[in-house]
Amino acid sequence: MLPSRIVQPPSPFAHGSRSRLTPRDLPRFPSESLFDKIARVVCRAECLPRKELYEAWEVARRARRRFRGGRVIDLACGHGLVAHLMLLLDDTSPCALAVDTRVAGSAPSIAAGLVGAWPRIAGRVTIEERAIAEVALTPGDLVVSVHACGALTDEVLDAALAVRARVAVLPCCQEARPSALAGWLDPTLAIDVARAHRLLAADYDVFTQTIAREITPKNRLLLGAPRTS
């Protein structure tokens, strides 16, 4: 009698994996939810690590729960996915500008796929290579940035504060430096606490959240909006 073949259970689909999404992953996103539709576009583009899809989605949807409308400014944009998601989640924003000193090579493929699936955003997302300091912001803008490394997050906050625009950042690679809070807090947490207090001192309403650690350990989301009263 032949021994029974041992069937191995399928490997878990880790949301924080850097493995690139491909058409083989399409069955994992079968529904007609907005997220699954976006995920299928990204799978067909075959150019994005899965963790970056989940990071972009979590930041965009949480930012849109708080902030509606306004021109979207995606700084240190990388592949520019966040800019597109912000328009798909809230069509009252007229346009989005995605800026990085070096735009990811995946950006054109992602943009083409999303515009093909949602023609209403055609011509509404501009992707440019330039420095944050060269972007002219206005008070009505909504500034977002996902994992702007180290001091780049502070540049994003500087730019938003300078015109009193709304802002949402997911910091990463915090540059550890001496802090009065270091005796109580992890040095990287102390940096982000200081950022939140900086917004509070500028008379902003501040909201702190976290996204799932299974997506990224750099998961602290900081949102702020100028107080109106």
C-alpha positions in Angstrom: 0.0 0.0 0.0 1.4 3.4 -1.0 1.8 6.0 1.7 -0.6 8.9 1.7 0.8 12.1 0.2 1.3 14.7 2.8 -0.4 17.9 1.8 1.4 21.0 3.1 -0.9 23.8 4.3 -0.6 27.0 2.2 1.9 29.5 3.3 0.4 32.5 5.1 0.0 35.6 3.0 2.1 38.1 5.1 0.9 41.6 4.6 4.3 42.9 5.5 6.2 40.9 3.0 8.5 42.6 0.4 7.5 40.0 -2.2 6.2 41.6 -5.3 2.5 41.2 -6.1 1.9 39.4 -9.4 -1.1 38.0 -11.3 -0.7 34.8 -9.3 -2.0 36.7 -6.3 -5.3 37.7 -8.0 -7.3 35.0 -6.3 -6.5 36.5 -3.0 -8.5 39.6 -3.9 -11.8 38.2 -5.2 -14.4 40.7 -3.9 -15.8 43.9 -5.4 -14.6 46.0 -2.5 -12.6 49.1 -3.5 -9.5 47.6 -1.8 -9.7 44.3 -3.7 -10.2 46.1 -7.0 -7.1 48.3 -6.4 -5.2 45.2 -5.3 -6.0 43.4 -8.6 -4.7 46.4 -10.6 -1.5 46.3 -8.6 -1.2 42.6 -9.1 -1.5 43.0 -12.8 1.2 45.7 -12.8 3.7 43.3 -11.2 5.8 46.0 -9.8 4.9 46.6 -6.1 5.9 44.8 -2.9 2.7 43.8 -1.1 3.6 45.7 2.1 3.6 48.9 0.2 0.1 48.3 -1.0 -1.2 47.7 2.5 0.8 50.7 3.9 -0.6 53.0 1.3 -4.1 51.8 1.8 -4.1 52.0 5.6 -2.7 55.6 5.6 -5.0 56.8 2.8 -8.2 55.4 4.3 -7.4 56.7 7.8 -6.5 60.1 6.5 -9.8 60.3 4.5 -11.8 59.4 7.6 -10.5 62.6 9.1 -9.9 64.9 6.2 -12.1 65.4 3.1 -11.5 67.5 0.0 -8.6 69.7 -0.9 -5.7 69.3 -3.3 -3.7 66.2 -2.2 0.1 66.6 -1.9 1.9 63.3 -1.6 5.5 64.1 -0.5 8.4 61.7 -0.7 5.8 59.8 -2.8 7.9 56.9 -4.1 5.5 55.0 -6.4 2.7 57.6 -6.1 0.1 55.1 -5.0 -1.1 57.1 -2.1 -1.9 60.1 -4.2 -4.2 58.0 -6.4 -5.8 56.3 -3.4 -6.7 59.6 -1.9 -8.7 60.6 -5.0 -10.4 57.2 -5.3 -11.5 57.4 -1.6 -12.7 61.0 -1.9 -13.7 62.4 -5.3 -14.2 65.9 -3.9 -10.5 66.5 -4.1 -9.9 68.1 -7.5 -6.4 66.8 -8.1 -3.2 65.4 -6.5 0.5 66.2 -6.8 3.0 63.4 -6.0 6.6 64.6 -5.5 9.9 62.8 -4.9 13.5 63.6 -5.7 13.6 60.2 -7.4 10.2 58.8 -8.4 10.0 54.9 -8.3 10.2 53.1 -11.6 6.9 51.5 -10.7 5.0 54.8 -10.7 4.0 54.9 -14.4 2.7 51.3 -14.4 0.6 51.9 -11.3 -0.8 55.1 -12.6 -1.7 53.6 -16.0 -3.4 50.7 -14.3 -5.5 52.8 -11.9 -6.5 55.3 -14.6 -7.5 52.4 -16.8 -9.7 51.0 -14.1 -11.0 54.4 -13.0 -11.0 56.8 -16.0 -12.5 59.6 -13.8 -9.0 60.2 -12.2 -7.3 60.6 -15.6 -5.3 63.8 -15.7 -5.9 64.5 -12.1 -2.6 63.1 -10.6 0.7 64.7 -11.5 3.9 63.0 -10.6 7.1 65.1 -10.5 10.7 64.8 -9.5 11.7 67.7 -7.3 12.6 68.6 -3.7 10.0 69.2 -1.0 11.2 72.8 -0.6 10.3 73.4 -4.2 6.6 72.6 -3.8 4.3 75.6 -3.3 1.6 74.6 -0.8 -1.6 76.4 0.1 -3.7 76.3 3.3 -6.4 74.2 1.6 -4.0 71.4 0.7 -3.9 68.0 2.3 -0.3 66.9 2.7 0.4 63.2 3.1 3.7 61.2 3.3 4.3 57.5 3.9 7.7 56.5 5.3 9.6 59.6 4.5 12.9 58.5 5.9 14.4 60.2 8.9 14.4 64.0 8.8 12.4 64.0 5.6 9.3 63.5 7.8 10.3 66.8 9.6 10.6 68.5 6.2 7.0 67.4 5.4 5.8 68.8 8.7 7.7 72.0 8.1 6.1 72.5 4.8 2.6 71.8 6.1 3.0 74.0 9.1 4.4 76.9 7.1 1.0 77.4 5.3 -1.1 75.7 8.0 -2.2 72.8 5.8 -3.7 69.6 7.0 -1.1 66.8 7.3 -0.8 63.0 7.7 2.5 61.3 8.1 3.7 57.7 8.8 7.3 58.3 9.9 10.1 55.8 9.5 13.9 55.5 10.2 13.6 58.0 13.0 17.1 59.5 13.6 17.8 58.7 17.2 19.1 61.8 19.1 19.3 62.9 22.7 15.8 63.5 24.2 14.6 64.6 27.6 12.1 61.7 27.3 14.7 59.0 26.6 14.6 57.8 30.2 11.0 56.8 29.8 10.5 56.2 26.1 12.2 54.4 23.3 14.3 57.0 21.4 12.3 56.7 18.2 9.0 57.0 20.0 10.4 60.1 21.8 11.0 61.7 18.3 7.4 61.0 17.2 6.0 62.3 20.5 8.0 65.5 20.0 6.5 65.8 16.5 3.0 65.5 17.8 3.7 68.1 20.5 5.1 70.4 17.8 1.8 70.3 16.0 -0.1 70.9 19.2 2.1 73.9 20.0 1.2 75.3 16.5 -2.5 75.2 17.5 -3.3 72.0 15.5 -5.8 69.4 16.4 -3.7 66.2 16.6 -4.7 62.6 16.1 -2.4 59.6 16.7 -3.1 56.1 15.4 -1.2 53.0 14.5 -1.6 50.6 11.6 -1.1 46.9 12.0 2.4 45.8 13.0 2.0 42.8 10.7 2.2 45.4 7.8 5.1 47.4 9.2 6.8 47.9 12.6 7.1 51.6 11.6 3.4 52.0 12.2 2.8 55.3 14.0 0.4 57.5 12.1 0.3 61.2 13.0 -2.5 63.4 11.7 -3.0 67.1 12.3 -5.3 69.9 11.2 -5.3 73.7 12.1 -7.8 74.5 14.8 -10.7 76.6 13.5 -12.0 77.8 16.9 
